[in-house]
Amino acid sequence: MSENVYGPIVTLIVGLIFIWLLVTGLKRGEMELPYFGVTLSGRRNDQPIIFWAVTAVITTIAALALIATIVQMFLPHGL
C-alpha cells in the first residue's frame, strides 16, 4: 500500500478514537486522557477546571487528526 492510502486511514482512526474519548467523557461527566505513565482526568462536578482542560486537549488532538486526514486526502503530495 502506498503512503497516500494508509496515511489518511491512520489519521482518521486516531481522530475517531479521540472523538470517542470526548463523547464518552462528556456523557459520563468524567474526562480521561490515558497515557503510558500518567492519566489526565477530571470530573465535571468537583473538578471543573481540570475537566475542561482535559476536554480542550482531547478536542484539539481530535480536530488536528481530522484536519490532517482531510489535508492528506486533498493534497497527497504536500504543499
C-alpha positions in Angstrom: 0.0 0.0 0.0 1.1 3.5 -0.7 1.5 6.2 1.9 -1.2 8.1 0.1 -3.6 5.3 1.1 -2.7 4.3 4.6 -1.8 7.9 5.8 -5.4 9.2 5.8 -6.7 5.8 7.2 -4.3 6.0 10.2 -5.1 9.7 11.0 -8.8 9.0 10.6 -8.6 6.2 13.1 -6.7 8.3 15.5 -9.3 11.1 15.1 -12.2 8.7 15.7 -10.5 7.3 18.9 -10.2 10.8 20.3 -13.8 11.7 19.3 -14.9 8.5 21.1 -12.9 9.6 24.2 -14.6 13.0 24.0 -18.1 11.8 23.6 -17.9 9.1 26.4 -16.2 11.6 28.7 -19.0 14.2 28.2 -21.7 11.6 28.7 -20.2 10.3 32.0 -19.1 13.7 33.3 -15.6 12.4 33.8 -13.0 13.2 31.2 -9.9 10.9 30.9 -6.9 11.0 28.7 -5.0 7.8 29.3 -1.2 7.9 28.7 1.6 5.5 29.4 2.7 6.8 32.7 0.1 9.5 33.6 -3.6 9.6 33.1 -5.1 13.1 32.9 -8.6 13.0 34.4 -11.2 15.4 35.9 -14.8 15.2 37.0 -17.3 17.9 35.9 -18.9 18.3 39.3 -16.0 18.8 41.6 -13.0 19.4 39.3 -14.5 21.7 36.5 -11.2 23.4 35.5 -9.3 20.1 35.1 -12.3 18.6 33.3 -12.5 21.4 30.7 -8.7 21.5 30.4 -8.6 17.8 29.5 -11.6 18.3 27.2 -9.7 21.0 25.4 -6.7 18.8 25.0 -8.7 15.9 23.6 -10.7 18.2 21.3 -7.5 19.7 19.9 -6.0 16.4 19.2 -9.2 15.1 17.5 -9.5 18.2 15.4 -5.9 18.2 14.3 -6.2 14.5 13.4 -9.3 15.1 11.3 -7.7 18.2 9.6 -4.7 16.0 8.8 -6.9 13.4 7.3 -8.6 15.9 5.0 -5.3 17.6 4.0 -3.8 14.2 3.2 -6.8 13.3 1.0 -6.8 16.6 -1.0 -3.0 17.3 -1.0 -1.4 13.8 -1.2 1.9 15.2 -2.3 2.1 18.0 0.2 2.1 21.7 -0.4 
